[in-house]
Amino acid sequence: MSRIPDNVERARRALLLLAPLLLIGAAAGAGPLTVSQTDPQSLSLRLATGDPGWQPVFERDGRTYHRLELPGFVGTGEARRPAVPALGHWLLLPPGMRAVVRLVEAVWEPLDGRLVAPAPTPVLRPHPGGGDPVMDEEFLLPGEAPSRGVEASPPERASDAGGSPPGLELGAVRLWRGHRIAPLTVRPLDVGDDLRARRLLRRAAWTIVFEPEPGAADKAGGRSEPGDARFGHLLLNGGALAAQPREAAPPPAADKTAARRAARRPCSAPRSACR
């Protein structure tokens, strides 16, 4: 495989970093997922999906692959994996606590097994004038190769395995303005390894309970910042920002600049660890 030009690689990494933010930003004001109850110890969520709409995307060997559209959801997926509707939010974790998701109710609707289109695969096409390759995309099924050029995705991301499981999923915890937050994603479409739609989550309820993190002492070493409350609309339980103490001070501007410079240096670790 030919080497990916630096400018193309930088653009690809930027898109990978922005994808969760675009997903969450687009769904922040959507109606399918609502908070029915919140307090310092727990959070109750309810999901109700609207009328589904199937759109044909492409045909291959006489078979049509579709995309499911749901009100308030954004289509997401990795190369060669089914593109499914999803919505996301950020969850604020209290100091020294972890979030535990408990399913209360789930109502599934069986589907007709129609084929679900995979997310497009980034492909580097030869430049007509002989310059750097041109970034393009192509719908590739498991085991297929691009019609022209080479895949721009690293091998570990161009997997033929199935996508993320349906339902509600909490992502890795990260530090933001001295608070710990975690991305929360809901994917209501269940797709089999054969890319056929099996069922759709029509209604669901979850309770997220905050429990002491094993082996962690009280991490609330900072003070609350009333100014943080202006970001409350970005979080499912953002009303707690004004009073919740920070667990760590945000890095000063100089440290942020140094971190950005370090991120631009070549990484000797495996590619997946460099992100």
C-alpha positions in Angstrom: 0.0 0.0 0.0 1.3 3.4 -0.9 2.1 6.0 1.7 -0.7 8.4 2.6 0.3 12.0 2.0 0.8 14.0 5.2 -2.0 16.5 4.4 -4.5 13.7 3.7 -3.5 11.9 6.9 -4.0 15.1 8.9 -7.4 15.7 7.4 -8.4 12.1 8.1 -7.4 12.3 11.8 -9.2 15.6 12.2 -12.4 14.1 10.9 -12.0 11.1 13.2 -11.6 13.5 16.2 -14.6 15.7 15.1 -17.0 12.8 14.3 -18.2 12.3 17.9 -18.6 16.0 18.4 -20.6 16.4 15.2 -22.8 13.5 16.3 -23.4 14.9 19.8 -23.8 18.5 18.6 -26.4 17.5 16.0 -28.4 15.5 18.5 -28.1 17.8 21.6 -31.5 19.3 21.1 -33.2 16.3 19.6 -36.4 14.8 21.1 -36.0 11.0 20.9 -34.0 10.8 24.2 -35.3 12.6 27.2 -34.3 12.8 30.9 -37.2 11.8 33.0 -35.5 12.1 36.4 -32.1 13.3 37.7 -30.5 13.7 41.1 -26.9 13.5 42.5 -27.1 9.7 42.6 -28.8 8.7 39.4 -30.2 9.7 36.0 -33.3 8.2 34.3 -33.6 8.2 30.5 -36.4 7.4 28.1 -36.2 6.7 24.4 -39.0 6.8 21.8 -38.0 6.5 18.1 -40.1 8.1 15.4 -41.3 6.8 12.1 -38.4 5.0 10.2 -37.7 5.8 6.6 -35.6 3.6 4.4 -33.7 5.2 1.5 -31.9 3.2 -1.2 -28.2 3.9 -1.4 -26.6 1.7 -4.0 -27.1 -1.7 -5.8 -24.6 -4.5 -6.1 -25.2 -7.8 -7.9 -28.9 -7.1 -8.2 -29.3 -6.4 -4.5 -30.2 -3.0 -3.1 -28.6 -1.6 0.1 -30.5 0.9 2.2 -30.0 3.6 4.8 -32.4 3.9 7.7 -33.4 7.5 8.6 -34.9 8.3 12.0 -36.0 11.8 13.2 -33.4 13.2 15.6 -30.7 10.7 14.7 -27.5 11.0 12.6 -26.1 8.2 10.4 -22.8 6.9 11.6 -20.5 4.0 11.0 -17.0 2.9 10.1 -15.7 1.8 6.8 -17.2 -1.6 5.6 -19.5 -1.6 8.7 -23.2 -0.9 8.6 -24.1 2.8 8.7 -26.7 3.1 11.5 -28.7 6.0 13.0 -27.3 7.2 16.3 -27.6 10.0 18.7 -25.1 11.1 21.4 -24.8 13.3 24.5 -22.2 14.0 27.2 -22.7 12.7 30.7 -21.2 14.5 33.7 -19.7 12.1 36.4 -19.7 13.2 40.1 -16.2 13.2 41.7 -15.0 9.7 42.6 -18.0 8.1 41.0 -18.4 5.8 38.0 -21.6 5.4 35.9 -23.4 2.1 35.7 -26.1 1.6 33.1 -29.2 -0.5 34.0 -31.8 -1.4 31.4 -35.4 -0.9 32.7 -37.4 -1.5 29.5 -36.8 -2.3 25.8 -39.4 -2.7 23.1 -38.1 -4.1 19.8 -39.8 -4.2 16.5 -38.8 -7.0 14.1 -37.7 -5.9 10.7 -37.8 -7.4 7.2 -34.1 -8.2 6.9 -33.4 -5.7 4.1 -29.7 -5.0 3.5 -28.1 -2.0 5.3 -25.5 0.0 3.4 -22.1 0.2 4.9 -20.5 3.5 5.7 -18.3 4.7 2.8 -14.6 3.8 2.8 -12.1 6.6 2.3 -10.1 5.8 -0.9 -7.0 7.5 -2.4 -7.3 7.8 -6.1 -4.4 8.5 -8.5 -4.1 12.2 -9.4 -4.8 12.7 -13.1 -1.8 15.1 -13.3 0.6 12.9 -11.4 0.5 14.8 -8.1 -0.5 13.6 -4.6 -3.4 11.1 -4.6 -6.9 12.6 -4.4 -9.1 11.6 -1.4 -12.4 10.0 -2.5 -14.8 7.5 -1.0 -16.5 4.3 -2.2 -19.1 1.9 -0.8 -17.2 -1.3 -0.1 -18.7 -4.6 1.1 -16.6 -7.0 3.3 -13.9 -8.5 1.2 -14.1 -6.0 -1.6 -11.2 -3.8 -2.9 -11.5 -0.3 -4.3 -12.2 -0.1 -8.0 -9.3 2.3 -8.3 -6.6 3.4 -5.9 -6.0 2.2 -2.3 -7.9 2.4 1.0 -7.0 5.5 3.1 -8.1 3.9 6.3 -5.4 2.1 8.4 -5.8 -1.7 8.3 -7.0 -1.8 11.9 -9.9 0.5 11.1 -10.9 -1.1 7.8 -12.3 -4.2 9.6 -14.9 -6.4 8.2 -16.3 -7.1 11.6 -19.7 -6.0 12.8 -20.4 -2.5 14.1 -21.1 -1.3 17.6 -23.9 -3.2 19.5 -27.4 -1.7 19.5 -28.8 0.1 22.5 -27.1 2.5 24.9 -23.4 2.7 25.2 -21.1 4.7 27.4 -17.7 5.6 26.0 -14.3 6.3 27.7 -14.2 8.9 30.4 -12.2 12.0 29.7 -11.3 15.2 31.6 -13.0 18.5 30.6 -12.5 21.7 32.5 -11.6 19.8 35.6 -14.7 17.5 35.4 -14.9 13.9 34.2 -17.4 13.4 31.4 -18.3 10.4 29.2 -19.9 10.2 25.8 -23.2 8.5 25.7 -24.5 7.0 22.4 -27.8 5.4 21.5 -28.0 3.1 18.4 -31.5 1.7 17.9 -30.9 -0.4 14.8 -29.7 -4.1 15.2 -27.9 -5.3 12.1 -26.5 -8.8 11.6 -23.0 -9.7 10.4 -24.7 -10.3 6.9 -25.6 -6.5 6.9 -29.3 -7.4 7.2 -31.6 -5.3 9.5 -33.0 -7.5 12.2 -34.9 -5.3 14.6 -35.4 -1.7 15.7 -35.6 -0.3 19.2 -38.9 1.5 19.4 -39.1 2.3 23.1 -36.6 2.0 25.9 -35.8 3.2 29.4 -32.5 3.2 31.3 -31.3 4.2 34.7 -27.7 5.4 35.1 -26.6 5.0 38.7 -23.5 6.8 40.0 -21.5 4.4 42.3 -18.2 4.9 44.1 -15.3 4.0 41.8 -13.4 1.0 43.2 -10.1 2.0 44.8 -10.7 5.7 44.3 -10.8 8.1 47.2 -12.9 11.3 47.1 -11.5 13.1 44.1 -13.2 16.4 44.8 -10.1 18.4 45.5 -11.0 21.6 43.7 -13.7 24.1 44.1 -16.9 24.6 42.1 -16.8 27.2 39.3 -20.2 29.0 38.7 -18.9 29.9 35.3 -19.1 26.3 34.2 -22.9 26.5 34.3 -22.9 28.2 30.9 -21.9 24.8 29.4 -24.7 22.9 31.1 -26.7 22.6 27.9 -24.0 20.4 26.4 -24.5 17.7 29.1 -27.5 15.5 29.9 -27.1 16.4 33.6 -25.4 19.8 33.1 -27.5 21.4 35.9 -25.0 20.1 38.4 -22.0 22.0 36.9 -22.5 25.2 38.9 -22.2 23.4 42.3 -20.1 20.3 41.5 -16.4 20.8 42.5 -13.7 20.2 39.9 -11.6 17.1 40.3 -8.6 18.7 38.6 -7.6 22.2 37.5 -7.9 22.7 33.7 -4.4 22.9 32.0 -3.1 26.4 31.6 -2.9 27.9 28.1 0.9 27.2 27.9 0.3 23.5 28.6 -2.4 23.3 26.0 -0.1 24.8 23.4 2.6 22.3 24.4 0.1 19.5 24.1 -0.9 20.6 20.6 2.8 20.7 19.5 3.4 17.3 21.0 0.4 15.9 19.1 2.0 17.0 15.8 5.2 15.1 16.4 5.5 11.6 14.9 4.3 8.8 17.2 6.4 5.6 17.5 3.5 3.7 19.1 1.0 1.8 17.1 -1.3 4.0 15.1 -4.4 3.3 17.2 -2.5 4.5 20.3 -1.5 7.8 18.6 -5.0 9.1 18.4 
